Each structure stands twice: as structure tokens, then as C-alpha cells.
Amino acid sequence: MSGQLLDRLGARAARPVAPGVRSHARLHLLDWMACVAGARRHPGPVVWPAALFAARLNDASLGQLLEAAVAGYEACIGVARMLDDRHYRHFHPTHTAGRFGAAAAAARLGRTDLVQAMAIAGSSAGAFWQVRLSGATSKAFHVADAVLGGLFAADCAAAGMTGPADLLEGPLGLFAALCAEPRPLPGPRGWLMAEVSFKPWAACRHAHPAIDAALALPEGALAHGPIQVATYGDALAFCDRPAPRDPPSARFSLQHALAVVAVRGRPTPADFEDEALADPALAAARARVQLSRDEAFDAAYPAHFGAAVSAGGASVQVADAWGDPEHPLDEAALVDKFRTLARFGGLGDQAAEAAIHCVFEGDDAAPARPLVALLGDWLGP
């Protein structure tokens, strides 16, 4: 059936959103704002920037903003779940799938045809992973381009432009060009936002299970001798960096993350900045970290992100990283993360508490403009 996948995905993204789902969306909004507060030069995932911008243009309520973000997550995750291993090896899915999410969120707020907006946005999706191997910094451009592409696609759809409704499965479509064996669209099981993880640590997600396992070792176990990390292949492909040279590479270094735990304890955002990289104690600890690939963790991945860390005669294994749906962060932990990143980003306590109040106390009668204005103040001119 022509257009079946985008039609089905569009229908799901256009569903009414229950109050309980909007409440969960508030947590994701706060988490995105934490990333903005802590690293104002990197805007984070694509759905929230697109939704906030479209909310401002359409004079939307906070409730409408939350519902649009839920729809954007549905579209983004729905497409991402259909992409196969070949796609993930070569293309940055935040761009590929993210354009669909940004377009869906913007279109829902603008009362524009979601399917057409997604079809237009997806017709130019794709960003190459070579950036990860070359040391370039244009990965952030992929994110920004996905946001802008989704917003522009929603505007084009509103103006009457049309896209191929069979963009995903058509003979010259996205799957044919960018996948070897695309997966089926996930069945409707509520909203896919409920399956999204939160990140407690300022490092690549692939480093999180090893950080969690290291933190659970007995006190003093990491002080001397080798630190052995066993995990799945993608964690090594992304994060085997024994000598990180700058903050971005530090955040993608299992060796540095484990060194931070060994020397300083629970990682903070500052532990991945230049000062930490220059710390000789961390350099010495990085040299003690030994990585290996584990078949059991490989078999469980990507449904489960796991790792085992052994040191000082003790060993701890985790099947799921803290923040995954199987091991969730609660609201208090997310608020604490926001306050930590707000301080790291140089925001005053008053602005941070105002943001928390706006996210949790806003309702359908409260316009989203104050929240957008607050973010605008943070982002600067």
C-alpha cells in the first residue's frame, strides 16, 4: 500500500495525548533544558527545539507544546526503530530520524498535515558518521540541520508543498538507499516516549553502564591495579579512546570515564573539561583501564546496554544503564541533574528555579512564551 508507513506513523503522532503522558513529557522537557543550561553551544535532541520554536510562532499553550513533543518523539523513534544495522554504521540517526520528529512536532503545533511535513523533511535526511572518525566537530551541525529541516518542511507543507507519502518504503526511497534490511514499524503500545532513556552522566550513553558498574564496586577497589571493562561492541567502537585530547573526546572515552570514577567518584560535567584532562592522576588512572568485548552483552544489545567492571578483586555487572526504562531516573534525580547543569552553565539559582516551576506547574492555560523567553535569555543573542 503506497504511503502505508508514513500514513500509519502520522496517524499515531496525531492521536490525543492523555494527561499522564503530558506529565511524562514534562520530565523530558526539563531534561532537555538541563542540557541547554549546561552546554549552551549544543542544543541537544531535535524535537524540543523545533517544538519550542513552533510554539512561539503559533502562540501555543504549554499543554500543546508537550503534546507536540510527544508526537515528535513518536515520529522520530518510529523511524529510528525501522532503520537497520547498516544504516547505524554509516549514518547519524539523530539527523535521519530526527528530521521526521522535528517536522511532526512543528506540524502538530501549526495544524499542518503531519504526513506531508514528514515526507518533505525525510526526503533530504541522512548525515555521515565519518565525522566520528575524523575528529571533526560537525556532529552538532547534524542536530541543528535536523531541527531546521523539520521546521522548514512543516512550513512548506503548510504552504501546499507535497512530499512522497511512500518515502520510506518506495523503490527509490529512504530504505532502498540507506538500509539493507529495514525493520517493521513498531506496533502501537502506547507512546514511544515512555521508552526513551535519560542520561545521568555527562558522557556518551555507551559509557554509562560501565560508569554505573564502577560506582557500585566496593570502596577502594579502583585505587590500584588494572580496571577491566567488558561491554558490547558499539561501546568500544564509540568510546575506546585511551588518550582523549579535548572535552568532546573525553565524553566519548570509556578510559576517561572510569578514571574519573576511580579518582574523583561520581562524575560531574566538569570532570570532562580541559582541567580534568590535564590532571596527572586521571591520566595515570586512564592507563590502567583495559577494555574487552563481551558476547553476552553483545547479544543483549541494543535492547539492553550492559557492562561489567572488575578491579581490586571485585566485579560488578549491570544489565541496563541507570536512566533506561528498566532502571529509571525518578523526578528528584532529574531535578538534581537540572540544578547541577544549571550551575555548571553559569545560570543563577533564581533562573533555574523559575524554569523548574514553569515546567512542572504550567498547565493548558499557561502560554509557553515565558518558557521560550527564558531559554532565549540563556542562549543569548
N, C-alpha and C positions, 0 to 999 in steps of 0.2 A: 504494500500500500504506500503510495507516494506521500512523503512527508510524515509518515507514521511516528517516527521517533520525536521530532520536534513538536508535532501536534500533541502527543501524549505528555511530553515534558512541559509544554506550555500550559496544558490543562491543569497539571499538578501545581505548577507555580502560581496559577490564578485562583486556587482554592481559597475559601475563607480561612483565616488563621485564628485559632482559638486563643482565649486569654492566657492559658497556661503556656502556649508556645511563644506568645509575645513576651512573657516573663523570662523564658529561657533566652530569648533574643536579647534581652537587656544585659545578660551576662556577657554575651558575645560583643555587644556594643562597648561595654566597659573594658573588655579585654583589648579590643582594637584601639580604644582611646589610650590604654596603657602603653601600647606600642608607639602611638603617636607622641605621647608625652615623653617617653624615654629616648626616642630616637627620631627627632622631628624631621630629619632629612629623608627618612624612609617610611612611606605612608602605610605599609603593610598590605594585607589582602585587598582584593579589588572590589568586593561587594560594598563595604561600608563607605568608602569614598564616593562611589557612584550614587549610592542611596542618599547620602547626606547632601550631595550637590543637587540631585534631583528634588529632594525635599525642599530645599531652599527655593528652587525655581517654581515649584508647584504649591508653595505655602502649605506644606503638609503638616499634619499633627505628628506628635511623637509616636502615637499608635500606628499611623500609616507608614511612618519610617520603619518601624520594627517589622511590620508585615511585609514591606517591600524587601527588606533584608532577608527575611525567611524565604521569600520567593527566589531571591538571588542565590542564596545558598543551595536551594533545591536544584536550580538550573546548573550551577557550577559543579556541584557534586554529582548530579545525574550524568552530565557529560564526562566528567573525570572518571567515573566508575566504568564507563564503556571503553575508555582508552586502554590499550594493551601494553605489554611489557616493552615491545619495540618502541612504541611512542614515548614511554617514560625514559628510555635510554637516550633518545635523541632530542626530544622536545621538552620545553619547560611547561608543565601543565598549568601552572598559575596563569600563564598567558593563554594557552589553548582553551582551557575550560573556563578560565576567569572572564573572558570576554562575554561568554554566554551569561554568566552570573551578573556582571555589571549591566548588561543590556536588559535582562529580565527585571532587575531591581528598578532601573530607571524607567522602563516601560510601564511597570505596575504603578509607579507614582504618577506618571504622566498620562495614565489611562490610554495607553497605546497598545496595539496588538503585540503581545509578547512573542509569539512565534515569528512574526516578521522581524522584530527587533533582534531576536537571537539569530535568525537566518542571515541577516545582514552582518551582524558582528562576527559570527563564526566564519563567514566567507573569507576573512583575512587572518584567521587565527594561526598561531604557531610561532615559537621562538626557540632558537637552537641552544642546546646545552653546552656548546663549545665554550661559552662564557665561563663555565665552571672549571674547565681545564686550563684556560689561558691566563688566569689571574686578572682578567678584566673586571670592571665594576658595573657593567651594563645590565646585570641581573635586575637591578632596581628599575631600569628602564622597561623591562618586560612587564612589571607590575603596573607602572604608570600608563604604559601604552594600552594595556588591557582595560584599565579604567576609562581612559579617554575614548577608546574604540567602542566600548559598550555604550557610553553616553551618546556618542555621535550616532551610533546605529539606532538608538531609540529615537533620536531627533529625526533621522532620515525616515524611519518608519512612520513617525507622526506626520511627516510631510508627504507621505504617499509612496515612498520607495518600497520596493518589494525585494525579498531575498528568496533563494531556493528552499522551499519547505522540506525537500529531501536532501538538504545539505549534508547531513551526517552519513546516511546510508546510500546515497546516489552513486552511480558508476564513476563520476568524476568528483566525488565529494570528499569530505574530511577523512573518513575511514579509509577509503580507497587510496588516498595519498599518504596518510600519516600513520596508518596502523597495518599490522599483518593479520591479526585475529581479534577484531573488536569484540568486546563483551556485550551481553544484552543489557538493556536498560533495567536498573534495579526495580523490583516490584514495589508497589506503594505500601509502605509500612510506617505510616505517619510521615513526619517531616524529617528530611535527611540532616537538618541542622543538629538534631539530637545526637548524631553520630560523630560530630566534629570534636576534635581534641582541643584542649587548652595547653599552653606551654608555660610551665612554671620557671624554667631556666632560660637565660639569655644566650642560648646556644642552639645549634641545629637540632631539630627534633630527633635525628638519628643518634645524637649523643645522649639523649635524656635517659633511656633505660640504663645505660652504664653509669651515669651520674647517680640515679636512684639506688642502684645496687651498691655503689661505692659508699654512699651516705649511710647505708644500712649495715656496713661492716662494723665490727667491734672497735671501740676507741683504740687508736694506736696501731691498728692493723696496716694502715697505709704509710706508716712513718719511715719504714726502711725496706729494702729489698725490692724485687720485681712486683709490678702491679699487672696482673694478667687479665685481659678483657676478651671475652668470647661473645660474638654477636653475629648478626646476619650480614650478608654480603653488601647490601646497599649502604649500611652504616659505614663499612670500610671504604666503599667507593667514594662516598661523600666526605668522610671525616678522618681518613688516615693522613694526618698532617703533623709529623713529628716536630717540625720547626716552623710554626706559624710566624709570619713576618709582620702582620698588621691586624687590627681588630676584626675585620671580616674573616680572615683565615683562622683567627683564634676561635671564633664562634663555630667554625667548621673543623675543629680539631679535637678528636677524642683524647689525644695525649694531653692537650692543654686542659680540657675539662676535668680529666681525672687528676691532673696535677693540682688544680685549684682545690678540689675536694681534699686531696692529701695534705696540702699545706695550709689552706685557709678555711676549710669546712664548706658550708652551704654557699654555692656560687651566687654572686651578685653581678649586676651589669658591669660594674667597674672592674671585675676580675677578667674581663675580656677586652680591656682597653690597653693603650700603649704602656701605661705604668706597670701593669701586670706582666706584659710581655718582656719588660726589661728586668723583672725580678729574678735574680740568680737562683733563688730557692725553687721557683716554679720551673725554671729551665732544667735544673737537676732532677726534679720530680718527673718532668716530661720524658726524660731519658730512661726512666725506669718503667714506663708503660709499654706493654707488649700486647699486640692485637692479634686475634685469630678469628677465622670464620667458623661458625658452628652450624652443622647440618640441621639440628633440631630447630634452632632459631630461624634458619632459612626456610624450613618447611612451614613454620607458623606465620611467617611474614608474607604479605603485608597486613593480614588480619590482626596480627599481634606484633608489637615492637618489643623485643626482649633482649636481654643481655645477662651475662654472669661476670662478676669481678672477683678475683681471688688475690689475696695478699696477706702476708703475716700469718699464714697457716689457717686462714678463714676464707670462706667463699659464700657469696650471696648471689642468688639468681632471681631475676624479675621477669615475669611473662609479659607484662604490659607496663608502659611508662606511666608515671603519675601525670594525670591530666587527660588520659584516654578515657573513653566512656566506661571501660571496665575498672578503672581506678581513678575516679573523677576528682577534680578540684571542687571544693564547695564554695559558696558565695564569699565566705570570710577570707578564704585563701586568694580569691580573685581580687577582692578589695585590697588586701595586703599587697598583692602584686602591683595593683594600680598605684598605690601610695609610694611603693618603692621606686617604680619607674618615674613617677612624677617628680620625686626628689632628685633622682638621677638626672632627669631632663632639665632641672633648674626651675621647676614650677613652684610657686608658693603654695603653702598649705591651704590658703583660702580658695584658690582656683581649683585645687584638687578636690576639696570637699564640695565645692559647688558642682563640679562635674559628677561626682558620685550621687549627690542629691538629684540632679537633673535626670540621670539615667534611671534611678530606682523610684523616684517619686513622681515623675512625669506621667500623665495619662492622656487619653484621647483628646481632652480639651486643651492640653498644653502644646502650643506650637513648637516645632523643632527648631525654630530660628535661634533661640538663646543658646542651644547646644552647638549649632553651626557657628554662631558668633564666637563662642568660647573657643572652639577648635581653631577658628580663624585667628584669634589672638595668639594662640600657641604657635601656629605655623608661621606667623609673621607676614610681612608684605610680600 
